[in-house]
Amino acid sequence: MKQDFFESGVVYHVFNRGNNLEDIFIEEKNYSFFLSLLKKYLLPAANIYAFCLLKNHFHIALRLKDENLLIEKLKQKPYLAFSNLFNAYTKAINKAYNRTGSLFQEHLHRIRVEDEEYLMQLIAYIHLNPVKHGFTDDFKQYKYSSFQAYLSEKPTSIEKNYILSLFGDKSNFEYWHDMNRLYWEDKMNDI
């Protein structure tokens, strides 16, 4: 990965899919393992706002922490957190399933999030992704997204207070998702 891949203090939509459109999550335990690596490698480097893991791809919304602080604390630049996460996951999957080579397609994709309105749309997009791709009919019950963490009172690694403040409260957060789902369903019906 290039050293100028990410800027500290900036919000990004990070996503990628399996190489040759292969699944990156083969069994249920793979999702949990990926999330444990996400906590290990990304949480020290970023505030995670949302995630969704699907059988053949993933989406994450995050804000990178201050680079100088990371270099001081972790002795590494922020982009190395991503490299370490994906290398560790790929090695484990390759070993467990007797495969070789790259698990993920090319380089990690990222889109810089320029404003809070776009961030709100992105959060809904990430949480609605399992419905969009036909993995479930009910995004609210999908196990491998951060949506349920927003409605729960349980402790979470998701940086939900900032995002909930953008929406106003939990009920507006949920309403926004429901309205976006209806909008996207109408768009799909028009095609």
GUKELO-643210 format. One record per residue (C-alpha): x, y, z. Coordinates in Angstrom, 1 decimal, decimal comma. Layout:
BEGIN
@east X&north Y&up Z
...
***
This chain:
BEGIN
@east 0,0&north 0,0&up 0,0
@east 1,2&north 3,5&up -0,8
@east 2,2&north 5,6&up 2,2
@east 0,0&north 8,5&up 1,2
@east -3,0&north 6,2&up 1,0
@east -5,0&north 7,9&up 3,8
@east -5,0&north 11,3&up 5,6
@east -5,3&north 11,5&up 9,3
@east -8,5&north 13,2&up 10,6
@east -10,4&north 12,4&up 7,4
@east -13,6&north 10,2&up 7,2
@east -13,4&north 7,4&up 4,5
@east -15,7&north 4,8&up 3,1
@east -13,5&north 1,8&up 2,8
@east -14,5&north -1,3&up 0,9
@east -13,3&north -4,3&up -1,1
@east -14,4&north -7,6&up -2,4
@east -13,0&north -11,1&up -3,0
@east -10,5&north -11,7&up -5,7
@east -12,2&north -13,1&up -8,8
@east -15,5&north -12,4&up -7,1
@east -14,8&north -15,2&up -4,6
@east -16,3&north -15,3&up -1,1
@east -14,1&north -13,8&up 1,6
@east -16,3&north -15,1&up 4,4
@east -16,7&north -18,9&up 3,9
@east -18,2&north -19,9&up 7,3
@east -19,9&north -18,1&up 10,1
@east -16,7&north -18,1&up 12,2
@east -14,9&north -16,1&up 9,5
@east -17,0&north -13,0&up 10,2
@east -16,2&north -13,0&up 13,9
@east -12,5&north -13,6&up 13,2
@east -12,5&north -10,6&up 10,7
@east -14,2&north -8,4&up 13,3
@east -11,6&north -9,4&up 16,0
@east -8,8&north -8,4&up 13,6
@east -10,7&north -5,2&up 12,8
@east -10,6&north -4,4&up 16,5
@east -7,0&north -5,4&up 16,9
@east -5,6&north -3,4&up 13,9
@east -8,0&north -0,7&up 13,0
@east -9,4&north 0,6&up 16,4
@east -6,0&north 1,9&up 17,5
@east -5,8&north 3,8&up 14,2
@east -9,4&north 4,9&up 13,5
@east -12,8&north 5,6&up 14,9
@east -15,2&north 3,2&up 13,2
@east -18,6&north 4,6&up 12,4
@east -20,2&north 1,7&up 10,6
@east -19,5&north -1,6&up 9,0
@east -21,1&north -4,4&up 7,1
@east -19,6&north -7,7&up 6,2
@east -21,2&north -9,6&up 3,3
@east -20,2&north -13,0&up 1,9
@east -18,1&north -11,6&up -0,9
@east -17,3&north -8,0&up 0,2
@east -17,3&north -5,5&up 3,0
@east -17,9&north -1,8&up 3,7
@east -16,5&north 0,3&up 6,6
@east -17,0&north 4,0&up 7,4
@east -14,2&north 5,3&up 9,6
@east -12,2&north 8,4&up 10,6
@east -8,5&north 8,1&up 10,9
@east -6,9&north 9,3&up 14,1
@east -4,1&north 11,8&up 14,2
@east -1,1&north 10,4&up 12,4
@east 1,5&north 11,9&up 14,8
@east -0,3&north 10,3&up 17,8
@east -0,3&north 6,9&up 16,0
@east 3,3&north 7,1&up 15,1
@east 4,1&north 7,9&up 18,7
@east 1,9&north 5,2&up 20,2
@east 1,9&north 2,5&up 17,6
@east 5,2&north 3,3&up 15,9
@east 3,5&north 3,0&up 12,5
@east 1,7&north 5,1&up 10,0
@east -2,2&north 4,6&up 9,7
@east -2,1&north 2,8&up 6,4
@east -0,1&north -0,1&up 8,0
@east -3,1&north -0,9&up 10,2
@east -5,1&north -1,8&up 7,0
@east -2,2&north -3,7&up 5,6
@east -1,8&north -5,7&up 8,8
@east -5,5&north -6,4&up 9,0
@east -5,9&north -7,8&up 5,5
@east -2,6&north -9,7&up 5,5
@east -3,5&north -11,4&up 8,8
@east -7,0&north -12,3&up 7,5
@east -5,7&north -13,5&up 4,1
@east -3,0&north -15,7&up 5,7
@east -5,5&north -17,3&up 8,1
@east -8,1&north -18,0&up 5,4
@east -5,4&north -19,4&up 3,1
@east -4,2&north -21,7&up 5,8
@east -7,6&north -22,8&up 7,0
@east -9,0&north -23,5&up 3,5
@east -5,8&north -24,8&up 1,8
@east -5,7&north -21,9&up -0,7
@east -3,0&north -19,6&up -1,9
@east -2,7&north -16,1&up -3,3
@east -4,6&north -13,0&up -2,8
@east -8,0&north -13,1&up -1,1
@east -9,0&north -9,5&up -1,8
@east -9,4&north -7,8&up -5,2
@east -6,4&north -5,6&up -6,0
@east -6,1&north -2,7&up -3,5
@east -8,4&north -1,5&up -0,8
@east -10,9&north 1,0&up -2,2
@east -11,7&north 4,2&up -0,4
@east -13,8&north 7,3&up -0,9
@east -13,2&north 10,4&up 1,0
@east -16,3&north 11,6&up 2,9
@east -16,4&north 15,4&up 2,5
@east -19,5&north 16,4&up 4,5
@east -21,9&north 15,2&up 7,2
@east -24,9&north 14,9&up 4,9
@east -22,9&north 12,4&up 2,7
@east -21,7&north 10,6&up 5,9
@east -25,4&north 10,1&up 7,0
@east -26,2&north 8,7&up 3,5
@east -23,2&north 6,5&up 3,7
@east -24,1&north 5,1&up 7,1
@east -27,6&north 4,1&up 5,8
@east -26,0&north 2,7&up 2,6
@east -23,7&north 0,5&up 4,6
@east -26,4&north -0,8&up 6,8
@east -28,8&north -1,4&up 3,9
@east -26,2&north -3,2&up 1,8
@east -27,3&north -6,8&up 2,9
@east -30,8&north -6,0&up 1,5
@east -29,4&north -4,4&up -1,7
@east -27,5&north -7,6&up -2,5
@east -30,2&north -10,1&up -1,4
@east -28,5&north -11,5&up 1,7
@east -31,5&north -10,7&up 3,9
@east -34,9&north -9,0&up 3,7
@east -34,4&north -7,3&up 7,1
@east -31,3&north -5,2&up 7,5
@east -32,2&north -4,5&up 11,1
@east -31,5&north -8,2&up 12,0
@east -28,4&north -8,7&up 9,9
@east -25,8&north -10,1&up 12,3
@east -22,7&north -8,7&up 10,5
@east -23,4&north -5,0&up 10,4
@east -23,1&north -2,3&up 13,0
@east -26,8&north -1,3&up 12,8
@east -27,9&north -3,2&up 15,9
@east -25,0&north -1,6&up 17,9
@east -26,6&north 1,8&up 17,3
@east -29,9&north 0,7&up 18,9
@east -28,4&north -1,2&up 21,8
@east -27,3&north 0,1&up 25,2
@east -24,5&north -2,5&up 25,3
@east -20,9&north -1,3&up 25,1
@east -19,6&north -1,2&up 21,6
@east -16,4&north -0,4&up 19,7
@east -18,5&north 1,6&up 17,2
@east -18,1&north 5,4&up 17,6
@east -21,9&north 5,8&up 17,7
@east -22,4&north 9,0&up 19,7
@east -21,1&north 11,3&up 17,0
@east -23,2&north 9,6&up 14,3
@east -26,3&north 9,6&up 16,4
@east -25,8&north 13,3&up 17,0
@east -25,9&north 13,8&up 13,3
@east -29,3&north 12,1&up 13,1
@east -30,6&north 13,7&up 16,3
@east -31,5&north 10,6&up 18,2
@east -32,0&north 6,8&up 17,8
@east -35,5&north 7,1&up 16,4
@east -34,4&north 9,5&up 13,7
@east -31,5&north 7,2&up 12,9
@east -33,9&north 4,3&up 12,4
@east -36,4&north 6,5&up 10,5
@east -33,6&north 7,7&up 8,1
@east -32,7&north 4,1&up 7,4
@east -36,3&north 3,1&up 6,7
@east -36,8&north 6,1&up 4,4
@east -33,6&north 5,3&up 2,5
@east -34,6&north 1,7&up 2,1
@east -38,0&north 2,8&up 0,6
@east -36,2&north 5,2&up -1,7
@east -33,8&north 2,6&up -3,0
@east -36,6&north 0,0&up -3,4
@east -38,5&north 2,6&up -5,6
@east -35,3&north 3,2&up -7,7
@east -34,8&north -0,6&up -8,2
@east -38,5&north -0,9&up -9,3
@east -37,9&north 1,8&up -11,9
@east -35,1&north -0,1&up -13,6
***
